[in-house]
Amino acid sequence: MIKKYVIGIDYGTDSVRSVVVDTTNGKIVGTSVFDYPRWKKGLYCDPSINQFRQHPFDYVEGLEQSVKGALAGLAPDIVNNIVGITVDTTGSTPVAVDKDGTPLSMKKGYENNPDAMFVLWKDHTAVKEAAEINNMARTWGGTDFTKFEGGIYSSEWFWAKILHVLRNSDEVRKNAWSWVEHCDWIPALLTGKTDPLQLKRSRCAAGHKAMWHEDFNGLPDEKFLSKIDPLLKGLREDFSAKHTLAIQKLVIFRQNGQRDSVFHLR
C-alpha cells in the first residue's frame, strides 16, 4: 500500500509551524517553525492600549518558509504522495481587504498602518465596542444574538474589532472592500481564491465570532447592527442576506444593485 501524507500548518501567536504527517498512523515525518519577524520586533503593537496587530507578510513568509522547512530532506516517496493541506489559525483575527481580497497592509500607502493589518485574537482595543454590542443585544427589543455563544460578546471577536477599526481609521473605512478572517484568508491564498466573492468562510468563524446562525437566517439583523453604529449598516448584506443548504452553505447577496457577493460556510 502506498502511504499518503498531509501537510498541517498551524498559525500561532508568535510563529507558524508546518508538519508533514503520515495519514496511516499520525506520525510526524517532517516539521519546521518560523517566528514572525515583524511581530518579534514588536512592530505595530502597543500593549499600553491592548493593541496587537500582525502584518500579512509575516504570515505569507511563514507559510513559504515553514512548509519548505518541513519538506526539506524528505524522501521523494513522501513528497510525491502528499494529498492535502490543512490550516488552523488564531481567531478572531480579521483584516480589511480590497476587491481582490488583498489585505490593505500589503498595498502601497498602508504598509505601516496597524488598522490595515490583521487584528490579532488578543487585541482588546475593541472593549468599548464589545460593551455596546452586549448592551444592544439586551435592550433593543429583538432577538438576543449573543444567545448561542454564552450571552456575552467578546472584544476579541469579529464585529467589535471591525467597528473599532471603522471608527479609528478613515483611510481603512474608505478603502475596505470586505473583511476576512485569518483562518479563511490562508486557504483562499493557497487555492488562488482570494476574491471576496469566491472565498470560503469557515463555519466556526462565522458562527462563533460573527454570530451567524440558521435561526437568524444568517448574520445578526441589519436593524440590530445599525442601531449599534450606522457604520455597520450594509455589512450584513455584504456577508449574507439569504442562504441555501447544500454540501456547503452558500449565501448570495446584492448590495445597492452594484455587485453580487457570496458567503460560503464550509
Disulfide bonds with the S-S distance in Angstrom:
none
